[in-house]
Amino acid sequence: MVAPGTANAAQPPSWATVTPSTWVTTDSKQPHRSITTGDARVGAWRDDKHHIGKSYFTFDISRFKGTQLFTASLRTPEKAANDCTKPRATQLWVVKPQEKITWAHQPWEITKVEQFPNEDCISPWLGWNVAEPIKKALERGKTEITFVLRIEERFQGKTEYGRTYDPAASITASFNTPPGTPTDLTIANQKCDGTPIYFYDRQPQVTAIAHDADGVYGLEGRLAFWPVNAPEQRVESGLIWAGGGYISSWFPAGMVQDGGTYAFAARGEDGTANSEWSAPCQFTADLTPPATAPAISSTTYRENAGPPGDGGEGLPGDFTFDAKGDKDIIAFAYDGIGVYGRVDADAPGGKATIAVTPTSDGPMYISVRGIDKAGHVSPAMDYRYWVRTTAPYMTHPYFEIGEPREIEFTANQDGATRFVYQLDAGPEQSLPVGEDGKARTTFVFPEPGQDRHEFKLWTVNGTGVKSGVTDNTLFVNQAQPWIDVEPWWGPIGLKRTFTVTPNRENVVSYVYKIADEPEKQVPADADGSLTFEYTPEQKGDFPVLVASVNAKGIRSGWGESSFLAEAPAPNVTSAEYPEYGETGAPGLTGTFKFTSQLPIVTYKYRWNDGPEQTTTDAQVQWTPTRPGYYYLSVFGVTASGVETERRSYSFRVKAFPPTLTSPQYPEGGPVTARPNQPIEFVVTPNLPGSHEVLLNFHWGGTPQVLPVGEDGKARFTHTVTSSQSFYVTVSSRTPNGLESGSIERGFHVPPQ
């Protein structure tokens, strides 16, 4: 029987590249020397002497120990050949390991290695198939292998066959490391650490951590399940994806029965090799929850008690849970108001006692359920009780800034000896409890500040037990005066009048502050009110603060108000170029007049995005040179340097484009223009004084300039070679640079 799994592609091979741990070149003319610098020389070469060389490369192959080696190629990059007309006669041999290699002391050449085909004269990719030699070396327990690069024996002494190699040889191999045996088995998130596991589900989830030295990408696994007392009923799953590092599934449906003990094991599979099966992990199925609801009792807090209650805030009470002999129950889970947790029974079916310290008074409850070894819970039992109030009482006088008030405290805790209070999270203060269970103290708030103060009060008895805490808020009337400002909004230079009305008796003076200016103190009027004036010389939103001072010299809190002073933008008018209109003409001078409700000494203005200009007159004149959209931006500056808001005044200068006619395109037709025949055009400027016409047949091109004749017209011809449409754009210009604006017309030339 096979349990379901999740199929997945086999793990791809791993790849690794290793470089020589050592390399050496030998030279027949230096027979006792091992050369480890420069290039790797192979075969014969000649300078003033005739040399023969071989090069040896030793590789550490321990990386491939314990793996399945698929391929391995040794690359020996070539740098030069003495004669490319001669075929490559290079050979690679496995040699017997040897400590020091020289020409005079060469290692024994054991096995010739197959070369991969390569027809290039000089190749950086000259390769050799070294998979089998490496496999054999690993089988013999070797962790290193040495190769010699040499010229075939019969050509070894011939210089035309000699070659030069780069010592940076490398072996690139593909391989697979068998998966490691899975570890850290769990059943329903419970570790298999030898502790008995009980579970309440017929199909618990199981997991194991997968291992593979090649990484877990593409790794798969398999699980096996069986009853411990019937191992012949073992069931193996299909392949399960383990690329996340875990092998996870559920027990097969129908296998787990109440009271039975079951096991599972895990194995890793990568598509090429399998790991060993893990050690089994087992659990016992407990599918039946306890039937008994536990009992609850307390010697401190009576069940279903009402006011005034028992104990008190901060007074711990005992609660005993009793499984009433139901041996399925080994622990209790409890929760209630401000309490929750789990506690073990003193024996299966036994009892457990916890201490609960209430943090508030009034009706409370606690609920408990029995728990068995599998985690099942029994029916719940609820226990209701009432916690007596121990927090002290206090009076709540009306506070006004600077006026002392007495507060009376009354204890409510048995045996209370001290009152402790805390104002605004400050240091704790203490007063003794009198024989009447009370204490009195006087509070005063002499300085303006916040109107709400947090006040905490509690008592402590002779053994240091703290009562419940009374949380209160003391409200302090800051007696802020009322402020009225007239007018609230207006331009700078406009006087504001402030009327201040007191919010308490015996006011003798006021302190007021406007924006960042220094405070000013002035006497109050006979009725305790105040009227003062202020003229803003700067624009902005001005906060106003006013406090009253009574005959005792006590200042009130700040009354708050504000006013807004603006510097409105100047107005702009023009008879020649009214705002938003399209009038005037290129060359027509316009006068633009500025007016303001403020005493402006200088106007600053600019046309479109041009440079800013300054004038002390209340008007400017301006002459456009071309038609189109324009805007004038202007603001004023007062003698004190205040800048008004900016005014933007926009309008259009009317265009006077020329008239374009053609005898081949008469008004009302017919069209007589034909391909390869000149088409005549007449341009009549409408801008007075125009002396030339600008002509363009294409958007964005450089226009042609045509003179205007004595008859006030300009003429030109245009010829097309086939039936087509074209566009003509014309404008005119005066000698002093005035531009008329352009007109565009389209024409179609019919076929012959």
C-alpha positions in Angstrom: 0.0 0.0 0.0 1.3 3.5 -0.9 0.2 6.7 0.8 -0.2 9.8 -1.4 2.7 12.1 -2.0 3.5 15.1 -4.2 5.6 14.4 -7.3 8.4 16.7 -8.2 11.3 16.9 -10.7 14.6 15.2 -9.6 17.3 17.3 -8.1 19.7 18.7 -10.8 23.4 17.7 -10.6 25.8 19.9 -8.7 28.8 21.6 -10.3 32.2 22.5 -8.9 35.4 23.8 -10.3 38.8 23.1 -8.6 42.2 24.6 -9.5 45.6 23.0 -9.0 46.8 22.9 -5.4 50.4 22.8 -6.9 51.9 22.8 -10.4 55.4 22.4 -11.7 57.3 22.4 -15.0 60.4 20.3 -15.5 63.3 21.2 -17.9 65.8 18.8 -19.3 68.5 21.5 -19.1 67.7 22.1 -15.5 67.3 18.5 -14.5 67.2 19.0 -10.7 65.0 22.0 -10.6 61.2 22.3 -10.1 60.0 25.4 -11.9 56.8 26.9 -10.4 56.8 30.4 -12.1 56.0 31.6 -15.6 54.2 29.4 -18.2 53.8 25.6 -18.3 56.2 24.4 -21.1 55.6 21.1 -22.8 57.8 19.3 -25.4 60.9 20.8 -27.0 62.0 24.4 -27.5 65.3 26.0 -28.3 67.2 29.1 -27.3 70.9 28.7 -27.0 70.2 25.2 -25.9 67.8 22.5 -26.8 65.2 22.0 -24.0 62.5 19.3 -23.3 59.8 19.9 -20.7 56.8 18.4 -19.0 54.2 20.1 -16.7 52.6 18.5 -13.7 49.3 19.5 -12.1 48.1 18.3 -8.7 44.4 18.7 -7.6 42.7 18.3 -4.3 39.7 16.0 -5.1 38.4 15.6 -1.5 35.4 17.7 -2.5 34.1 14.8 -4.5 34.6 12.2 -1.8 31.3 10.4 -1.0 29.6 11.7 -4.2 28.4 10.2 -7.4 30.7 11.7 -10.0 28.9 12.2 -13.4 31.4 14.1 -15.5 34.8 15.7 -14.9 36.9 17.6 -17.5 40.4 19.1 -17.1 40.9 22.3 -19.0 44.5 23.1 -20.0 44.4 26.5 -21.7 47.0 26.8 -24.6 48.9 30.0 -25.0 51.3 29.2 -27.9 52.3 26.5 -30.4 55.8 26.3 -31.9 54.4 25.3 -35.3 50.7 25.3 -36.2 51.3 23.2 -39.3 52.1 20.3 -37.0 49.2 18.4 -35.4 48.8 18.7 -31.7 50.8 15.9 -30.0 50.0 16.8 -26.4 49.1 13.9 -24.1 47.7 13.9 -20.5 48.7 11.1 -18.1 47.8 10.2 -14.5 51.1 9.8 -12.6 52.0 8.1 -9.4 52.0 10.7 -6.5 55.4 12.0 -5.6 56.7 14.7 -3.3 59.3 16.5 -5.4 59.1 16.4 -9.2 62.1 17.3 -11.5 63.3 16.2 -14.9 65.8 13.9 -13.3 63.2 12.5 -10.8 60.0 12.1 -12.8 56.9 10.2 -11.3 55.7 7.0 -12.9 53.1 7.7 -15.7 50.2 5.3 -15.1 47.2 6.0 -17.3 46.7 8.0 -20.4 43.7 10.3 -20.4 41.2 10.8 -23.3 41.3 14.2 -24.9 38.1 15.9 -26.1 38.2 16.7 -29.8 39.6 20.1 -30.6 40.7 21.2 -34.2 42.0 24.7 -33.2 45.7 25.3 -33.5 45.8 27.1 -30.1 42.8 26.7 -27.9 42.0 28.1 -24.4 39.4 25.3 -24.1 41.6 22.2 -24.6 39.9 19.6 -22.4 40.5 16.1 -21.1 38.0 13.6 -19.7 39.3 12.9 -16.2 36.1 11.4 -14.7 37.3 7.8 -14.6 40.8 8.6 -13.2 39.2 10.7 -10.4 36.6 8.0 -9.6 39.4 5.4 -9.3 41.5 7.6 -7.1 38.6 8.2 -4.8 37.8 4.5 -4.7 41.4 3.9 -3.5 40.8 6.5 -0.7 43.0 9.1 -2.4 42.2 12.9 -1.8 44.7 14.1 -4.4 45.5 13.3 -8.1 48.4 14.4 -10.2 48.4 14.7 -14.0 51.4 15.3 -16.4 51.0 17.3 -19.6 53.6 16.1 -22.1 54.3 15.6 -25.8 53.9 12.2 -27.3 57.1 10.2 -26.9 58.0 10.0 -30.6 57.7 13.8 -31.0 58.9 14.9 -27.6 62.3 16.1 -28.7 61.1 17.8 -31.9 60.9 21.6 -31.4 58.1 22.0 -34.0 55.8 20.1 -31.7 56.5 22.0 -28.6 53.7 24.0 -26.9 53.1 26.6 -24.1 50.2 26.3 -21.6 48.7 28.5 -19.0 49.4 27.1 -15.5 45.8 28.1 -14.5 44.3 24.7 -15.4 41.0 23.7 -13.8 38.8 20.7 -13.3 35.0 21.2 -13.7 32.9 18.3 -12.5 29.2 17.5 -12.2 28.2 15.2 -9.4 25.6 14.3 -6.9 26.0 14.0 -3.1 23.5 11.5 -1.7 21.0 13.1 0.7 21.6 13.0 4.4 19.4 11.1 6.7 16.4 13.3 7.8 16.5 14.5 11.4 14.4 16.4 13.9 11.2 14.4 13.4 8.0 15.9 14.9 4.4 14.7 15.3 1.9 17.6 15.4 4.8 20.0 16.2 5.9 17.8 19.2 9.6 16.8 19.0 10.5 13.2 19.0 13.0 13.3 21.8 12.1 10.1 23.7 9.3 11.7 25.7 6.0 9.8 25.2 3.8 11.7 22.7 0.0 11.5 22.9 -2.2 13.1 20.2 -5.9 13.6 19.7 -6.2 13.5 15.9 -6.7 10.6 13.6 -4.3 12.1 11.0 -1.6 14.0 12.8 0.8 16.0 10.7 4.4 14.8 10.7 7.6 16.6 9.6 11.3 15.9 9.3 14.2 18.2 8.4 15.8 17.3 5.1 19.6 17.4 4.5 21.7 17.4 1.4 25.2 18.7 1.0 24.3 19.9 -2.5 21.4 22.0 -1.2 17.8 21.1 -0.9 16.6 22.7 -4.2 14.9 19.9 -6.1 15.2 17.5 -3.2 12.4 15.1 -2.5 11.5 12.8 0.4 9.4 9.8 1.3 7.6 8.9 4.6 6.7 5.5 6.0 3.9 4.9 8.5 3.0 1.8 10.5 1.3 0.6 13.7 4.0 -0.3 16.2 2.4 -3.6 17.1 1.8 -4.5 13.4 4.9 -3.4 11.4 3.8 -5.5 8.4 1.1 -2.9 7.8 3.8 -0.3 6.9 2.7 2.2 4.3 5.1 4.4 2.3 4.1 7.7 0.8 4.8 8.8 -2.8 7.5 11.4 -3.4 7.1 14.6 -1.3 8.7 17.9 -2.3 11.4 18.8 0.2 12.9 21.9 -1.5 11.9 24.0 1.5 14.1 21.9 3.8 11.2 19.9 5.3 9.5 16.6 4.5 5.9 17.0 5.6 2.7 15.0 5.3 -0.1 13.4 7.4 -0.7 9.9 8.7 -2.8 7.8 6.2 -6.5 8.0 6.6 -8.0 5.1 8.5 -4.7 3.9 10.1 -4.9 5.6 13.5 -7.2 4.1 16.0 -8.0 5.2 19.6 -5.4 3.8 22.1 -3.0 2.5 19.4 0.7 3.4 19.1 2.0 4.4 15.7 5.4 5.3 14.2 6.8 7.0 11.1 10.2 7.5 9.5 11.6 9.7 6.8 14.0 9.2 3.9 15.6 11.8 1.5 15.7 11.2 -2.3 17.3 13.3 -5.0 16.4 11.3 -8.1 19.8 9.6 -8.1 20.4 8.4 -4.6 18.5 7.8 -1.4 19.4 8.5 2.2 19.1 5.9 5.0 15.7 5.8 6.7 15.6 7.9 9.9 15.1 6.4 13.3 11.4 6.1 13.9 9.3 8.5 15.8 6.1 7.2 17.5 3.0 8.5 19.4 0.0 7.0 21.1 -3.5 8.0 19.8 -5.9 9.3 22.4 -9.1 10.3 20.6 -11.5 10.5 23.6 -11.6 13.7 25.7 -12.1 13.6 29.4 -15.8 13.5 30.4 -15.5 15.1 33.8 -15.8 18.9 34.4 -13.4 19.8 37.2 -14.7 21.3 40.5 -13.5 24.8 41.8 -13.2 26.0 45.4 -11.6 28.9 47.2 -11.2 29.7 50.9 -10.8 33.4 50.2 -13.4 34.2 47.6 -16.8 32.6 48.1 -18.6 31.3 45.1 -21.5 33.4 43.9 -20.9 36.1 46.6 -22.4 39.6 46.1 -21.4 43.0 47.4 -19.5 44.1 49.4 -17.6 40.9 48.4 -14.5 39.2 49.8 -10.8 39.9 49.9 -10.0 42.9 47.9 -7.9 44.4 45.1 -4.3 43.3 45.6 -5.2 40.6 48.1 -4.4 37.1 46.7 -6.8 34.3 47.0 -6.5 30.5 46.5 -8.4 28.6 43.9 -8.3 24.8 43.9 -9.2 22.7 40.8 -10.3 19.1 41.4 -10.4 16.4 38.6 -12.7 14.4 40.9 -10.8 11.2 40.3 -11.0 11.3 36.5 -7.5 9.8 35.8 -7.6 11.0 32.2 -7.0 14.5 33.5 -3.4 15.4 34.2 -3.6 19.2 34.1 -6.0 22.1 34.1 -6.4 25.1 31.8 -8.0 28.2 33.4 -8.9 31.7 32.4 -10.9 34.6 33.8 -10.9 38.3 34.3 -7.2 39.2 34.4 -6.0 35.6 34.7 -5.2 32.7 32.5 -2.8 29.8 32.4 -2.2 26.0 32.8 -1.2 24.1 35.9 -0.4 20.3 36.3 -2.5 18.2 38.6 -0.7 16.7 41.6 -1.5 13.2 40.2 -3.7 11.9 37.3 -7.3 12.7 38.4 -6.0 14.9 41.3 -5.9 18.5 42.2 -4.0 21.8 41.7 -4.1 25.1 43.6 -3.3 28.5 42.1 -3.2 32.0 43.7 -5.1 34.8 42.0 -4.5 38.5 43.0 -7.3 40.7 41.7 -6.3 44.0 40.2 -9.8 45.5 40.3 -13.0 45.1 42.3 -16.5 43.9 41.6 -17.8 40.8 40.0 -15.2 38.3 38.7 -15.2 34.8 37.3 -12.7 32.0 36.7 -13.3 29.1 34.3 -11.4 25.7 34.2 -11.2 22.7 32.0 -9.3 19.4 32.5 -6.6 18.4 30.0 -5.5 14.8 29.2 -2.2 13.6 27.9 -3.2 14.2 24.2 -4.3 17.7 24.8 -8.1 17.0 24.8 -10.1 19.3 27.1 -13.0 18.4 29.3 -16.3 20.4 29.7 -15.7 23.7 31.5 -16.7 24.7 35.0 -17.3 28.4 35.9 -16.8 30.0 39.3 -18.2 33.4 40.0 -17.1 35.6 43.0 -17.1 39.2 44.1 -13.9 41.2 45.0 -14.5 43.8 47.7 -13.5 47.4 46.9 -10.4 48.6 48.9 -9.6 51.7 47.0 -10.0 54.9 49.1 -12.5 57.6 48.4 -11.7 61.4 48.0 -13.6 64.6 47.7 -13.4 66.6 44.5 -13.3 70.4 45.2 -13.5 73.1 42.6 -10.0 74.4 41.8 -9.2 77.8 40.5 -5.7 79.0 39.6 -3.9 80.3 42.8 -6.8 79.4 45.2 -6.0 76.7 47.9 -8.5 73.9 48.3 -8.7 71.0 50.8 -9.1 67.4 49.8 -10.4 64.8 52.2 -9.3 61.1 51.8 -11.3 58.2 53.3 -9.7 54.7 53.7 -11.6 51.6 52.6 -8.9 49.0 53.2 -8.9 46.9 56.5 -6.0 48.0 58.6 -5.0 50.9 56.4 -2.2 53.0 58.0 -1.1 55.3 55.2 -2.6 57.2 52.3 -0.3 57.4 49.3 -1.0 59.8 46.4 0.8 60.8 43.2 0.1 63.9 41.1 0.8 63.9 37.4 3.2 60.8 37.7 5.4 62.8 40.1 6.9 61.6 43.4 4.7 59.6 45.8 3.5 61.6 48.8 2.3 60.0 52.0 -0.2 60.9 54.8 -1.1 58.9 57.9 -4.6 57.5 58.3 -6.4 59.1 61.2 -8.4 57.4 63.9 -11.5 58.3 61.8 -10.0 56.5 58.8 -9.5 59.9 57.1 -6.8 62.4 56.2 -6.9 65.9 54.8 -4.5 68.0 52.8 -4.5 71.3 50.9 -3.6 71.7 47.3 -3.0 74.9 45.4 -2.0 75.4 41.7 -0.2 78.9 41.8 1.0 79.0 38.3 -0.9 78.9 35.0 -0.6 75.6 33.2 -2.6 72.6 32.3 -6.3 72.5 33.3 -6.3 68.7 33.9 -4.1 66.9 36.5 -4.0 63.1 36.9 -4.3 62.1 40.5 -3.8 58.5 41.9 -4.6 57.6 45.5 -4.3 54.3 47.4 -3.7 53.0 51.0 -1.2 50.7 52.5 -1.8 48.5 55.6 0.6 47.6 58.4 2.1 44.7 56.5 2.7 46.8 53.3 -0.2 45.4 51.3 -1.4 48.0 48.8 -5.1 48.7 48.3 -6.9 49.3 45.0 -6.0 52.5 43.3 -8.4 55.4 42.8 -7.8 57.2 39.5 -9.1 60.8 39.4 -8.6 63.9 37.4 -8.3 67.3 39.2 -9.7 70.1 37.0 -8.2 73.6 37.5 -10.0 76.6 36.1 -7.3 78.7 34.5 -9.6 81.7 34.4 -8.5 82.7 30.9 -10.0 86.0 29.8 -12.2 86.3 26.6 -10.7 88.2 23.7 -12.6 89.9 20.8 -10.8 91.5 17.9 -12.2 93.9 15.4 -11.7 93.6 12.5 -10.3 90.1 12.4 -9.2 90.4 8.8 -7.8 93.3 6.9 -4.7 94.8 5.1 -1.5 95.8 6.9 -1.7 99.4 8.3 -5.4 98.9 9.4 -5.8 99.4 13.1 -7.2 96.5 15.2 -9.2 97.0 18.4 -9.1 94.3 21.1 -11.7 94.0 23.8 -10.8 91.8 26.7 -13.4 90.5 29.2 -12.3 89.0 32.6 -13.2 85.4 33.6 -12.8 86.0 37.4 -13.1 88.8 40.0 -10.7 91.4 41.3 -8.7 91.7 38.1 -6.4 94.7 38.3 -4.2 94.4 35.2 -3.5 92.4 32.1 -0.5 91.0 30.3 -0.7 90.6 26.6 1.6 89.4 23.9 1.2 89.7 20.1 3.2 87.2 17.9 6.9 87.4 18.9 6.8 90.8 20.4 7.6 91.2 24.1 4.9 91.0 26.7 3.2 94.3 27.8 1.4 94.8 31.1 -1.3 97.4 31.3 -3.9 98.3 34.0 -7.4 97.0 33.8 -10.4 99.4 33.4 -12.6 100.0 36.5 -14.9 97.1 35.6 -12.0 94.7 35.2 -12.0 94.8 31.4 -9.4 96.0 28.9 -9.4 97.7 25.5 -6.2 98.2 23.5 -5.3 98.8 19.9 -2.6 97.5 17.5 -1.8 98.3 13.9 0.1 95.5 12.0 2.9 96.7 9.7 3.7 93.2 8.4 1.5 90.6 6.8 0.7 87.2 8.4 -1.5 85.4 10.9 -0.8 87.0 14.3 -1.5 85.0 17.5 -2.7 87.1 20.4 -2.3 86.0 24.1 -3.9 87.8 27.0 -3.7 86.9 30.7 -5.4 88.7 33.7 -3.7 89.5 37.0 -5.8 89.7 40.2 -5.2 91.8 43.3 -3.1 88.9 44.8 -0.7 89.1 41.8 -1.8 85.8 40.5 -1.8 85.5 36.7 -4.5 83.6 34.9 -3.9 81.2 32.0 -3.5 82.7 28.6 -6.6 83.6 26.7 -6.0 83.0 23.0 -7.1 84.8 19.8 -5.6 85.8 16.5 -6.0 88.2 13.5 -5.0 88.1 9.9 -3.1 91.0 8.2 -2.7 90.8 4.4 -0.9 92.7 1.7 -3.3 92.3 -1.2 -2.0 92.2 -4.7 -2.3 95.5 -6.7 -4.9 95.9 -9.4 -3.9 96.2 -13.1 -5.9 97.9 -15.9 -5.2 98.7 -19.5 -7.4 100.3 -22.1 -5.4 98.9 -25.0 -5.0 95.4 -23.7 -7.9 94.5 -21.3 -7.5 91.4 -19.2 -8.4 88.1 -20.9 -9.2 89.9 -24.2 -7.6 89.6 -27.6 -7.0 93.1 -28.9 -4.2 95.5 -30.0 -1.6 94.6 -32.6 2.1 94.1 -32.9 3.7 97.5 -32.6 0.7 99.0 -30.7 1.9 100.4 -27.3 -0.3 99.8 -24.3 -0.4 101.5 -20.9 -0.8 99.3 -17.8 -1.9 101.1 -14.7 -1.3 99.8 -11.1 -3.5 100.7 -8.1 -3.4 99.4 -4.5 -5.2 100.0 -1.2 -1.7 100.1 0.4 0.8 103.0 0.3 3.1 101.4 -2.4 6.4 103.2 -3.1 7.8 100.6 -5.7 6.2 98.2 -8.1 8.1 95.2 -9.4 7.0 93.5 -12.5 8.0 91.2 -15.4 6.6 90.1 -18.7 6.1 86.4 -19.1 9.3 84.7 -17.9 11.4 87.7 -18.5 13.6 89.6 -16.0 12.1 91.4 -13.1 11.9 95.2 -13.5 11.2 98.0 -11.1 9.2 101.3 -11.4 8.2 104.0 -8.9 5.4 105.1 -11.2 2.0 103.5 -11.0 2.0 102.5 -14.6 4.3 101.0 -17.3 4.1 101.1 -21.1 4.8 98.1 -23.3 4.8 97.4 -27.0 4.5 93.8 -28.3 6.5 92.8 -31.4 4.4 89.7 -32.2 0.9 88.4 -31.5 0.1 85.7 -29.0 -0.5 85.1 -25.3 1.2 87.4 -22.7 1.0 87.8 -19.0 2.2 90.6 -16.7 3.2 89.6 -13.1 3.4 92.5 -10.6 3.6 93.1 -6.9 4.1 96.2 -4.7 6.5 97.1 -2.0 5.7 99.5 0.9 8.0 102.0 2.5 8.7 99.5 5.3 9.7 96.8 2.8 6.5 94.8 3.0 5.8 93.0 -0.3 2.2 92.5 -1.5 0.8 89.4 -3.0 1.6 88.9 -6.7 -0.9 89.8 -9.4 -0.9 88.0 -12.7 -2.6 89.8 -15.6 -3.0 87.9 -18.9 -4.3 88.8 -22.4 -3.7 88.1 -26.1 -2.2 90.4 -28.8 -4.3 90.1 -31.9 -2.6 88.6 -35.0 -2.6 90.2 -38.5 -1.5 87.3 -40.8 -1.2 88.0 -44.5 -3.6 86.9 -47.2 -2.5 84.0 -49.4 -4.1 83.5 -52.9 -3.3 81.6 -56.1 -4.7 81.9 -59.6 -4.6 78.1 -59.8 -6.8 78.0 -56.7 -9.4 80.7 -57.4 -12.2 81.4 -54.9 -15.0 78.9 -55.7 -12.8 76.9 -58.1 -12.0 75.2 -60.4 -8.5 74.0 -59.4 -6.1 74.2 -62.4 -2.9 73.2 -60.7 -1.2 70.1 -62.2 2.0 68.1 -61.6 5.2 69.5 -63.1 3.5 72.9 -63.7 4.5 75.9 -61.6 1.8 77.1 -59.2 1.7 80.8 -58.6 1.1 82.3 -55.1 0.5 85.9 -54.1 1.0 87.0 -50.4 -0.6 90.3 -49.3 0.5 91.5 -45.9 -2.1 92.8 -43.5 0.4 94.2 -40.9 1.1 97.8 -41.9 4.8 98.5 -42.8 5.6 94.8 -43.7 8.6 94.7 -46.0 9.1 90.9 -46.2 7.3 87.7 -46.1 8.4 84.4 -44.4 7.5 81.3 -46.3 7.6 77.7 -45.1 6.5 74.4 -46.7 7.3 72.2 -43.7 6.8 72.5 -40.0 10.0 73.3 -38.2 12.0 74.1 -41.3 14.0 77.2 -42.0 11.6 79.8 -43.6 12.3 81.4 -46.9 12.3 85.2 -46.9 10.5 87.0 -49.8 10.6 90.8 -50.3 7.4 92.7 -50.6 7.1 94.6 -53.9 6.1 98.2 -54.5 2.5 97.0 -55.0 2.6 95.7 -51.4 2.6 92.1 -52.4 5.1 89.2 -52.5 5.0 86.4 -55.1 6.5 82.9 -55.4 5.9 79.7 -57.3 5.9 76.0 -56.3 6.0 72.9 -58.5 5.2 69.3 -57.5 6.1 66.3 -59.6 3.0 64.1 -58.8 -0.5 64.3 -57.5 -0.2 65.2 -53.8 -1.2 67.6 -51.0 1.1 70.2 -49.5 0.9 72.9 -46.9 2.1 76.5 -47.1 2.7 78.7 -44.0 3.3 82.5 -44.4 3.7 85.5 -42.2 5.0 89.0 -42.6 7.6 91.2 -40.8 8.4 94.9 -40.7 11.9 96.5 -40.8 11.7 97.2 -37.1 11.0 93.5 -36.3 7.3 93.4 -35.8 5.8 90.1 -36.7 2.2 89.6 -38.1 1.5 86.0 -37.0 1.2 83.2 -39.5 -1.5 81.6 -41.6 -1.3 78.0 -42.9 -3.2 76.7 -45.9 -3.4 73.2 -47.5 -3.5 72.5 -51.2 -4.1 69.4 -53.3 -2.7 68.9 -56.8 -4.9 66.6 -58.8 -3.4 64.1 -61.3 -2.9 65.0 -65.0 
